[in-house]
Amino acid sequence: MKNRLGLLLALFVIFYSCAPEKKEEVEEVESEVEVVADNTLTEDEKSLGWMLLFDGENTDGWRSFNGEAFPDGWTVEDGSLKALGTGGDIGGDIVFAPMDFEQFELEFTWKIAPGGNSGVFYHVVEDPKYKAPYETGPEYQVIDQLGFEHPLEDWQSIASDYAMYPADVEGVVKPSGEWNISKIIFTNESASYWLNGKKTLEFVPYSEDWLQRRNSGKWDAFPDYAISKTGLISLQDHGSEAWFKNIKIRPL
């Protein structure tokens, strides 16, 4: 009996010593993804010169176009600047008044009500002779592309340079009520508009092609359109509810 137990023990030792070593388990370490809160800047963005135009809570710096105070037609809702839809072709628009911008990179997040129409302007000039920002400032078109009640010309479409350069937005259009991320990069040598990560158009400001479009007839009633190479940033209330947040800019 003892011999048998000894034999079994010897076989166990031989088997264990010959068995392949167990591989050490490799612990998967998920890469950390920085979560950035709305209406804030990362340290990298701050170092690159980005500045917020809206902190998600108050309306400092914003007021009516050609006005002195923040209008009743706008409010702060859930960390967004909200147009209440009480404006129209004339009136209702707001500007960021503290400073003009010439060459810049501008980013903003937005959504719009069903059937809605709005826009973001730059190089806007204030003067009593101008009734609205669009008389002087180029416009990044904000619109319910899928639900607008009338057919849209290509130059009226979302993310176009309104009445100047049509946008290619295939694959990036979202239904009304969903958030979009837009960007404008403007220098005197090159300009581009972006929507949800896609470059929708690109042009050379003040080029022969640009001048031809500028003088095609659309702007005949507004002779000072896009003449100024610097000006204010403006948000439009064109009679539709619209929301804007994460509005940030970097002078170039």
PATI-890895 format. One record per residue (C-alpha): residue in one letter; y, x, z. Coordinates in steps of 0.25 Angstrom, whole numbers, plus 5000, padded with zeros to 4 digits. Each point is the difference from the previous one (the first is absolute). Last residue first. Layout:
<recs>
REC   mipa     c2     c1     c3
REC      A      Y      X      Z
...
</recs>
This chain:
<recs>
REC   mipa     c2     c1     c3
REC      L   5334   4978   4856
REC      P   5004   4991   5011
REC      R   4988   4994   5008
REC      I   4999   4985   5002
REC      K   4993   4990   5009
REC      I   4998   4985   5000
REC      N   4987   4998   5008
REC      K   5003   4985   4999
REC      F   5004   4989   4991
REC      W   4997   4985   4999
REC      A   5004   4990   4990
REC      E   5003   4985   5001
REC      S   5006   4995   4986
REC      G   5014   4996   4995
REC      H   5003   5014   4994
REC      D   5002   5007   5014
REC      Q   5001   5014   4995
REC      L   4999   5013   5007
REC      S   5011   5011   4998
REC      I   5001   5016   5001
REC      L   5014   5005   4998
REC      G   5006   5009   4990
REC      T   5000   5012   4991
REC      K   4999   5003   4985
REC      S   5010   4989   4997
REC      I   4999   4994   4986
REC      A   4987   4992   5002
REC      Y   5007   4987   4997
REC      D   5015   5001   4999
REC      P   5001   4992   4987
REC      F   4994   4988   5006
REC      A   5001   4989   4990
REC      D   4995   5010   4989
REC      W   4988   5003   5009
REC      K   4989   4993   4992
REC      G   5006   5005   4987
REC      S   4992   5012   4996
REC      N   5010   5010   5006
REC      R   4992   5004   5012
REC      R   4987   5000   4991
REC      Q   5007   5009   4991
REC      L   5006   5009   5011
REC      W   4986   5002   5006
REC      D   4994   5004   4987
REC      E   5011   5010   4998
REC      S   4998   5005   5014
REC      Y   5009   4995   5012
REC      P   4987   5000   5009
REC      V   4987   5005   4994
REC      F   4989   4990   5002
REC      E   4987   4997   5007
REC      L   4992   4987   5002
REC      T   4990   4994   5008
REC      K   4995   5012   5008
REC      K   4988   4994   5008
REC      G   4998   5002   5015
REC      N   5003   4985   5004
REC      L   5012   4999   4990
REC      W   5008   5012   4995
REC      Y   5013   5002   4993
REC      S   5004   5013   4993
REC      A   5013   5008   4997
REC      S   5003   5013   4994
REC      E   5011   5010   4998
REC      N   5011   4994   5008
REC      T   4991   4997   5011
REC      F   4993   4988   5004
REC      I   4986   4997   5007
REC      I   4998   4986   5003
REC      K   4988   4995   5008
REC      S   4993   4987   5003
REC      I   4989   4996   5010
REC      N   4996   4986   4999
REC      W   4996   4990   5011
REC      E   4993   4987   4996
REC      G   5007   4986   5001
REC      S   5001   4999   4985
REC      P   4988   5005   4993
REC      K   4998   5015   4997
REC      V   5003   5007   4987
REC      V   4994   5014   5000
REC      G   4989   5000   4988
REC      E   5010   4999   4989
REC      V   5014   5003   5005
REC      D   5006   5007   4987
REC      A   5015   4998   5002
REC      P   5011   4996   4991
REC      Y   5013   5009   4999
REC      M   5014   4994   4999
REC      A   5002   4986   5003
REC      Y   4995   5002   5014
REC      D   4994   5014   5003
REC      S   4986   4994   5001
REC      A   4991   4999   5012
REC      I   4997   4985   4998
REC      S   5003   4995   4987
REC      Q   5014   4996   4994
REC      W   5000   5011   4990
REC      D   4986   4995   4995
REC      E   5006   4986   4998
REC      L   4995   4991   5010
REC      P   4995   4986   4997
REC      H   5006   4989   5010
REC      E   4994   4995   5013
REC      F   4997   5014   5007
REC      G   4986   5000   5006
REC      L   4993   5012   4995
REC      Q   5012   5010   4999
REC      D   5006   4995   5013
REC      I   5013   5008   4999
REC      V   5006   5013   5004
REC      Q   5008   5007   4989
REC      Y   5005   5014   5003
REC      E   5015   4998   4996
REC      P   5011   5009   4995
REC      G   5013   4998   5007
REC      T   5014   4997   4995
REC      E   5000   4985   4997
REC      Y   4986   4998   5006
REC      P   5007   5002   5014
REC      A   5007   4986   4999
REC      K   5014   4995   4998
REC      Y   5007   5012   4996
REC      K   5015   5000   4999
REC      P   5001   5000   5016
REC      D   4994   5014   4999
REC      E   4987   5006   5005
REC      V   4992   5009   4991
REC      V   4985   5000   5000
REC      H   4993   5013   4996
REC      Y   4987   4994   5004
REC      F   4994   4986   4999
REC      V   4988   4993   5006
REC      G   4995   4987   4994
REC      S   4997   4985   5002
REC      N   4992   4989   4994
REC      G   4990   4990   5006
REC      G   4990   4991   4994
REC      P   4992   5001   5013
REC      A   5007   5007   5011
REC      I   5002   5015   4999
REC      K   4995   5013   5006
REC      W   5005   5014   5002
REC      T   4998   5014   5004
REC      F   5011   5010   4997
REC      E   5001   5015   4995
REC      L   5013   5007   4994
REC      E   5000   5014   4995
REC      F   5014   5004   4997
REC      Q   5011   5005   4991
REC      E   5014   4993   5002
REC      F   5000   4993   5014
REC      D   5012   4994   5006
REC      M   5001   4998   5015
REC      P   5002   4991   5012
REC      A   4999   4987   4993
REC      F   4986   4996   4998
REC      V   5003   4988   4991
REC      I   4996   4985   5001
REC      D   4999   4989   4989
REC      G   5003   4986   5003
REC      G   5011   4997   4989
REC      I   4999   4998   4985
REC      D   4988   4997   4993
REC      G   4995   4993   5012
REC      G   4999   5001   5015
REC      T   4993   4991   5010
REC      G   4986   5006   4998
REC      L   4999   5004   5015
REC      A   5000   5015   4997
REC      K   4991   5007   5010
REC      L   5002   5014   5005
REC      S   4987   5003   5006
REC      G   4994   5004   5014
REC      D   4994   4986   5003
REC      E   5013   4993   4995
REC      V   5014   5006   5000
REC      T   5010   4990   4993
REC      W   5007   4998   4987
REC      G   5008   4988   4995
REC      D   5009   5000   5012
REC      P   5007   5013   4995
REC      F   5002   5013   5007
REC      A   5014   5003   5001
REC      E   5012   5006   4992
REC      G   4998   4995   4986
REC      N   5001   5006   4986
REC      F   4985   4999   5000
REC      S   4996   4994   5013
REC      R   4996   5010   5011
REC      W   4990   5010   5004
REC      G   5002   5013   5008
REC      D   4994   4995   5013
REC      T   4991   4988   4997
REC      N   4991   5000   5012
REC      E   4985   5001   5003
REC      G   4992   5005   4989
REC      D   5007   5014   5000
REC      F   5007   4998   4986
REC      L   5007   5010   4991
REC      L   4990   5011   5005
REC      M   5003   5014   4996
REC      W   4991   5011   4993
REC      G   5005   5014   5000
REC      L   4987   5008   4998
REC      S   4999   5003   5014
REC      K   5001   4986   5004
REC      E   4989   4996   4990
REC      D   4991   5011   5006
REC      E   5003   4995   5014
REC      T   4996   4986   4996
REC      L   5010   4989   4998
REC      T   5000   4986   5006
REC      N   5003   4986   4994
REC      D   4985   4996   5001
REC      A   4991   5008   5009
REC      V   4993   5012   4994
REC      V   4986   5002   5002
REC      E   4996   5014   4998
REC      V   4985   5001   4995
REC      E   4991   5009   5009
REC      S   4988   5005   4992
REC      E   4987   4995   5006
REC      V   4992   5010   5006
REC      E   4985   4998   4997
REC      E   4991   5007   5011
REC      V   4990   5008   4993
REC      E   4987   4998   5007
REC      E   4992   5013   5003
REC      K   4988   5001   4992
REC      K   4987   5000   5007
REC      E   4992   5013   4999
REC      P   4988   4999   4992
REC      A   4987   4999   5008
REC      C   4992   5013   5001
REC      S   5003   5002   5015
REC      Y   4997   4985   5003
REC      F   4987   5001   4993
REC      I   4995   5013   5006
REC      V   5004   4995   5014
REC      F   4993   4987   4998
REC      L   4987   5007   4995
REC      A   5000   5009   5012
REC      L   5001   4988   5009
REC      L   4989   4992   4993
REC      L   4991   5013   5001
REC      G   5003   5001   5015
REC      L   4997   4986   5003
REC      R   4987   5002   4993
REC      N   4996   5012   5007
REC      K   5003   4993   5014
REC      M   4991   4989   4996
</recs>
